[in-house]
Amino acid sequence: MFAGLTIEGEAFVVKCPVHGTVVWRRGDTTISTDKRARIHASGNELWFLPASVEDNGIYTCFHPEYAPKMMSVIINPNTEGTCYYEDALYLETTGRPGSVKIFCPCYNDYENASDTKWLKDCKRLCGARYKVVKNVLYISDAIKSDSGYYTCQFTYHHGGRAFPVTATTPLIITDSFLLTSPKVLYPKDGDVIEVEIGSPARLLCKAWLGHGKQGIAISFWEFDEANDSKRFVTSNKSYMVPGEGQFAEAELRITEVREEDLSLTFRCVLANDLEYETTEVTLVPKGAGEGHSNTYVIVVFAILAGLTMILVMVYHVFHVDIVLCVRRIFNCNKSRDDGKVHDAYVIYPTNDTYENNFMGSFVHQILPEVLEKQCGYRLCIYGRDVLPGEDAISAIESRIQKSRRLIILLTEWLAKSEHFAYEHQIAFYNVLIQNNVKVILLEMEEIGDYERLQESLRHLIHQQGTIKWRAKYMASPSSPNTAFWKQVEYQMPWRRHLKKTTTANPAYGLL
């Protein structure tokens, strides 16, 4: 059951979690659609102009294609000196020291709204560090003490009357950094190191682990089993460099190099909180490669280099097909013990314009047809896989956390929107902060200038790019053999075993 909370005397709108026009009722009483009424219905919205404590209760929205949705409306009393209630907070904003911006959470739900005014912990903000542009608060030189509860206030105009609206979101300034993969500084993978037989040798490797302090900072050398392993002595360390981040080093000392060591592969392993990287080296005696031996080595390396280039070029062109083929040949349908329920949660434009055109067909027909029926994945699509009466906010957060991937449909409308829906905020929190869900970006319309998008979304696009839907795919939109669907399947997790009798189950999201 969804809970709508606000303060008495303010404008307030509750949205039914289905699209299209619905009928609203409180008990056996149908809510009027007359926009002059204090409480009236419009499309899938229920308006309170203004809200009163007597409005507290259960409201139900009815749509012929969906089960009834029950909404609990709670109106808090307007108490002097109180600008927010703990049970009526929006999703928190997280920032790092420096420049921070906060969006007024519900601003886009109200047309003809005034610019916002802001309070921190119910006290008016003032000072050169604060700048307000329409519905966004910018804080320069933000530090940890700027953490707190930020309330935006604006006026909503309707029918010649003005109604106040407030919304509060917590801000947390943290020193944490986005996780990045370790970057090996030296040696390069495949390096050949010259040594002198019978003399000691020293192998060093070093990697940059990230800007912030890592919980995991691992570095060590490993090699094939060798005779008299006591000749090998290893050591490692990690340390912070102000302004640069954390580094890890590993050292391997060979007290006496022997001929047999030339056949060994020495591998340095370096890891941080995100993942690990390896680099391999081999040893050659000093002076090796002179005369005929040198010519032989050059020829061998030239042949190997040529073959490697050909393989790299083939893999570069056909790597998606190769990976998908390998998955099918080796039946990569592993049993899952990661606690996830869905293979992907789908985020898409929810305005009526997209719902009633090709985008609506793509989300509700084409996408399930290809990924569920033909590829055997389990999708969770909001509006289809959420239980009737569930709290929408909790449902979205739970489904995303139980999904292995996020599929986000990028459109021109998304680029123009100044504020994301709640599920976008949860999605980016899981992708960028908790780092436990991988994202797949489908560019369904030509967006052009990505600079109009939210900063976190631009970061994802810069990091991994998008899969673009082309007009040529309209001829056969459900064919899994097009480049578009191959790229999508490539980025999806290893799929489940698909039996011949398997059909797409709309209830997958209910598991």
Beta strands, then each sheet from edge to edge (+ up, - down):
strand 1: 2-7
strand 2: 12-15
strand 3: 23-26
strand 4: 29-30
strand 5: 39-42
strand 6: 45-48
strand 7: 57-63
strand 8: 66-76
strand 9: 93-95
strand 10: 98-103
strand 11: 117-120
strand 12: 123-124
strand 13: 130-133
strand 14: 136-142
strand 15: 148-158
strand 16: 161-173
strand 17: 183-186
strand 18: 191-195
strand 19: 201-210
strand 20: 218-223
strand 21: 232-241
strand 22: 245-254
strand 23: 266-271
strand 24: 276-285
strand 25: 344-347
strand 26: 379-381
strand 27: 405-410
strand 28: 438-443
strand 29: 467-468
sheet 1: 1+ 8+ 7- 3+ 4-
sheet 2: 2+ 6- 5+
sheet 3: 9+ 16+ 15- 11+ 12-
sheet 4: 10+ 14- 13+
sheet 5: 17+ 19- 22+ 21-
sheet 6: 18+ 24+ 23- 20+
sheet 7: 26+ 25+ 27+ 28+ 29+
end
